[in-house]
Amino acid sequence: MRRELRLDGVGRRYGLRGPWVLRGVELGVPPGALVRVEGANGTGKSTLLRLLAGIDAPTEGRVTGRPRTAYVPERFPPALPFTAAQYLTHLGTVHGLSRRAAARAAGHWLERLGAAGYADTRLSRLSKGSSQKVAVAQALLAEPELLVLDEAWTGLDADARGELERAVAERTAVGGAVVFVDHDPRRLAGVPAAVYAVRDGSLHRRTGPAPVSAGPRVVVRVQGPAGAVLPADVHRTAASAEETGPGSHTLTVPASHSDVLLRTLLTATPPWHVVSVHAPEERR
Ligand SMILES: Nc1ncnc2c1ncn2[C@@H]1O[C@H](COP(=O)(O)OP(=O)(O)OP(=O)(O)O)[C@@H](O)[C@H]1O
């Protein structure tokens, strides 16, 4: 993602005389951002996400800087006469992949989400959970610059939920942005995020510390050359970073993001030396 996606003075109402669901929305989603949208039922969260995803247009106001976007809707489109692999391969080509690359990406994501066994099953025969895996896979196929997730974790099993959290970390680590709604306040807890609440037809930015538990964390101790600056991407992934000596840093990272953090450190130029990786309570 090269520049910020912006909503300026955005409003949406349904029908010519319908009540305004959202009005006066000012929102910037910069590259690398993780954005959580909260709000009570029926306040307009899905409406906002559809505007961000570009599948709905504002009634008033402007949307600028649209990146390559993918979206997991709250309700996945109903049964189509395709198998999961056919459907995903087709969507991959719509996203601009060659047929072969699309088929490969489809297989990769079905595998990661634990649905490889359903590749040749028709969408209409999939269980709700497997269908949701296809909904998630279609959004991740073409490595979108902006990923918009509307309750995308709902219906997934624990392994697939973890895999989707890892996928979020991968997108933001490479400078993509992720906007999500999830009813579980522990979702992606502890990951640096901008939090907005939809209330009374307006969007409010929440400031101050998150009131939710931090979720499982991992402590990573790293050593670089004295005076070396941590790669900028580390700060998108780690919840905290403390310099403990010349070139020595102790990073605390949400468990879902530890793989991505380690990859960032080990592939930096020059690479950082990972001294230890352990649970917060263990002493090294
Ligand atoms: N396509 C539509 N046509 C008419 N009204 C709509 C449409 N989509 C949403 N609305 C109305 O807009 C308001 C906000 O709905 P929206 O689905 O955006 O809220 P939400 O916060 O996502 O709700 P939930 O948490 O229940 O999913 C509701 O009053 C809803 O009835």
The ligand as an SDF file (V2000), in Angstrom:
LIG
                    3D

 31 33  0  0  0  0  0  0  0  0999 V2000
  -28.7110   -2.7020    2.4580 N   0  0  0  0  0  0  0  0  0  0  0  0
  -29.3760   -2.0400    3.4170 C   0  0  0  0  0  0  0  0  0  0  0  0
  -30.5800   -1.4900    3.1670 N   0  0  0  0  0  0  0  0  0  0  0  0
  -31.2500   -0.8200    4.1260 C   0  0  0  0  0  0  0  0  0  0  0  0
  -30.8110   -0.6320    5.3880 N   0  0  0  0  0  0  0  0  0  0  0  0
  -29.6100   -1.1660    5.6910 C   0  0  0  0  0  0  0  0  0  0  0  0
  -28.8380   -1.9070    4.7320 C   0  0  0  0  0  0  0  0  0  0  0  0
  -27.6900   -2.3090    5.3320 N   0  0  0  0  0  0  0  0  0  0  0  0
  -27.7380   -1.8530    6.6020 C   0  0  0  0  0  0  0  0  0  0  0  0
  -28.8880   -1.1680    6.8190 N   0  0  0  0  0  0  0  0  0  0  0  0
  -29.2860   -0.5230    8.0760 C   0  0  0  0  0  0  0  0  0  0  0  0
  -28.2070    0.2950    8.5090 O   0  0  0  0  0  0  0  0  0  0  0  0
  -28.0500    0.2300    9.9200 C   0  0  0  0  0  0  0  0  0  0  0  0
  -26.6270   -0.2250   10.2450 C   0  0  0  0  0  0  0  0  0  0  0  0
  -26.4340   -1.5750    9.8010 O   0  0  0  0  0  0  0  0  0  0  0  0
  -25.0300   -2.2880    9.7990 P   0  0  0  0  0  0  0  0  0  0  0  0
  -25.2430   -3.6890    9.3090 O   0  0  0  0  0  0  0  0  0  0  0  0
  -24.0680   -1.4430    9.0950 O   0  0  0  0  0  0  0  0  0  0  0  0
  -24.6840   -2.2780   11.3580 O   0  0  0  0  0  0  0  0  0  0  0  0
  -23.6810   -3.1700   12.2050 P   0  0  0  0  0  0  0  0  0  0  0  0
  -23.1360   -2.2870   13.2760 O   0  0  0  0  0  0  0  0  0  0  0  0
  -22.7140   -3.8440   11.3110 O   0  0  0  0  0  0  0  0  0  0  0  0
  -24.6540   -4.2570   12.8400 O   0  0  0  0  0  0  0  0  0  0  0  0
  -24.3470   -5.7310   13.4110 P   0  0  0  0  0  0  0  0  0  0  0  0
  -23.4220   -5.5700   14.5590 O   0  0  0  0  0  0  0  0  0  0  0  0
  -25.7130   -6.2040   13.8240 O   0  0  0  0  0  0  0  0  0  0  0  0
  -23.7540   -6.5200   12.2740 O   0  0  0  0  0  0  0  0  0  0  0  0
  -29.1110   -0.7310   10.4240 C   0  0  0  0  0  0  0  0  0  0  0  0
  -30.2030    0.0190   10.8550 O   0  0  0  0  0  0  0  0  0  0  0  0
  -29.4810   -1.5300    9.1920 C   0  0  0  0  0  0  0  0  0  0  0  0
  -30.8130   -1.9560    9.2450 O   0  0  0  0  0  0  0  0  0  0  0  0
  1  2  1  0
  2  3  1  0
  2  7  2  0
  3  4  2  0
  4  5  1  0
  5  6  2  0
  6  7  1  0
  6 10  1  0
  7  8  1  0
  8  9  2  0
  9 10  1  0
 10 11  1  0
 11 12  1  0
 11 30  1  0
 12 13  1  0
 13 14  1  0
 13 28  1  0
 14 15  1  0
 15 16  1  0
 16 17  2  0
 16 18  1  0
 16 19  1  0
 19 20  1  0
 20 21  2  0
 20 22  1  0
 20 23  1  0
 23 24  1  0
 24 25  2  0
 24 26  1  0
 24 27  1  0
 28 29  1  0
 28 30  1  0
 30 31  1  0
M  END
$$$$
